[in-house]
Amino acid sequence: MTPELTALALALLLQAVQFCLMAIPANRELGPAKTASPRDRDRLGGSLEDQLSTRTARLYRALNNHFEGLILFTIAVVVVELSDSSSALTAACAWTYLGARILYVPAYAFGWSPWRSAIWFLGFAATITMTLAALLGAGS
């Protein structure tokens, strides 16, 4: 398995951990009657996120942010793999993305400003660099 695929697999596991970090306190705070419901705003008195504690709501947003970032990272990994462009650069980018995403969770949960945004940008830049490296043949 290439380093990029390994990082992608670990990013998926990170997503599962993030889900648990958010879902367990959310279920404690709101109760299963709300979290297992159809979540219609009119029945619940607003969105569930608005009813969560500050930290749990941040974990919810960090989880959703990783879903968005993971889509782009997955595309970058697929491009690298299918073009046979794996290189030291793309591997470093993959590990940088994963490291940034790991750091992003506590940065968001604890409100590390402006570091949260800088950490997010590092992961985004690593993803874009991976893609550009494959497109420009830097792995050849």
C-alpha positions as a printed Julia matrix, in Angstrom:
140×3 Matrix{Float64}:
   0.0    0.0     0.0
   1.35   3.43   -0.9
   1.82   6.07    1.8
  -1.01   8.09    0.25
  -3.45   5.17    0.53
  -2.31   4.48    4.08
  -2.91   8.11    5.02
  -6.34   7.94    3.37
  -7.27   4.82    5.33
  -6.12   6.46    8.56
  -8.08   9.61    7.67
 -11.2    7.45    7.41
 -10.48   6.02   10.86
  -9.95   9.56   12.15
 -13.41  10.41   10.83
 -14.86   7.52   12.83
 -13.06   8.73   15.97
 -14.32  12.26   15.37
 -17.85  10.93   15.02
 -17.59   9.22   18.42
 -16.04  12.32   20.01
 -19.09  14.28   18.86
 -21.88  11.7    19.09
 -21.28  10.5    22.66
 -21.54  13.93   24.3
 -24.33  14.94   21.9
 -26.41  11.95   22.98
 -25.72  12.73   26.64
 -26.64  16.39   26.2
 -29.74  15.96   24.04
 -30.94  12.46   24.81
 -31.74   9.7    22.36
 -35.3   10.95   21.79
 -33.84  13.94   19.95
 -30.75  12.39   18.37
 -32.64   9.36   17.01
 -35.54  11.46   15.77
 -36.07  12.7    12.19
 -34.59  15.99   13.49
 -37.29  18.23   12.09
 -36.45  21.73   13.3
 -40.06  22.65   13.99
 -40.52  19.63   16.28
 -37.22  20.11   18.1
 -37.38  23.86   18.59
 -34.45  24.55   16.27
 -31.44  22.69   14.97
 -29.75  20.11   17.15
 -26.42  21.88   16.75
 -27.88  25.0    18.35
 -28.91  22.92   21.37
 -25.46  21.43   21.97
 -22.86  22.77   24.37
 -20.21  24.99   22.83
 -17.54  22.26   22.74
 -19.86  19.56   21.36
 -21.12  21.97   18.68
 -17.49  22.67   17.75
 -16.83  18.92   17.48
 -19.91  18.66   15.25
 -18.55  21.39   12.96
 -15.06  19.83   12.95
 -16.61  16.5    11.92
 -18.5   18.12    9.06
 -15.42  20.06    8.03
 -13.46  16.83    7.79
 -16.16  15.28    5.6
 -15.58  18.2     3.21
 -11.78  17.98    3.39
 -11.82  14.21    3.07
 -13.62  14.45   -0.25
 -10.84  16.61   -1.7
  -8.1   14.5    -0.13
  -9.67  11.32   -1.5
  -9.73  12.84   -4.99
  -6.06  13.82   -4.62
  -5.12  10.29   -3.54
  -7.09   8.75   -6.42
  -5.37  11.08   -8.91
  -1.95  10.19   -7.48
  -2.69   6.45   -7.46
  -4.29   6.19  -10.9
  -1.61   8.31  -12.53
   1.11   6.32  -10.78
   2.5    9.62   -9.47
   3.36   8.58   -5.93
   6.56  10.27   -4.84
   8.3   11.51   -1.73
   6.47  14.81   -2.23
   3.0   13.29   -2.51
   3.7   11.0     0.46
   4.82  13.98    2.55
   1.68  15.84    1.52
  -0.52  12.91    2.5
   1.06  12.67    5.95
   0.86  16.45    6.32
  -2.86  16.34    5.52
  -3.43  13.6     8.1
  -1.36  15.38   10.76
  -3.19  18.63   10.13
  -6.57  16.91   10.4
  -5.57  15.29   13.68
  -4.46  18.65   15.08
  -7.59  20.32   13.74
  -9.86  18.4    16.13
  -8.48  19.84   19.4
  -7.84  23.18   17.69
 -11.53  23.47   16.87
 -12.79  21.89   20.11
 -10.76  24.24   22.3
 -11.13  27.34   20.09
  -7.47  27.81   19.22
  -7.75  30.96   17.17
  -6.17  31.72   14.71
  -4.34  28.37   14.83
  -7.41  26.38   13.83
  -7.54  28.23   10.51
  -3.79  27.87    9.96
  -4.0   24.12   10.64
  -6.95  23.82    8.24
  -5.0   25.68    5.55
  -1.98  23.4     5.99
  -4.14  20.34    5.24
  -5.81  22.08    2.32
  -2.47  23.2     0.86
  -1.09  19.66    1.2
  -4.1   18.31   -0.71
  -3.73  20.85   -3.52
   0.04  20.26   -3.7
  -0.53  16.5    -4.05
  -2.9   17.09   -6.92
  -0.59  19.55   -8.67
   2.35  17.16   -8.25
   0.39  14.43  -10.0
  -0.81  16.77  -12.76
   2.65  18.15  -13.38
   4.35  14.78  -13.18
   6.51  15.59  -10.16
   6.39  11.94   -9.2
   7.91  10.79  -12.5
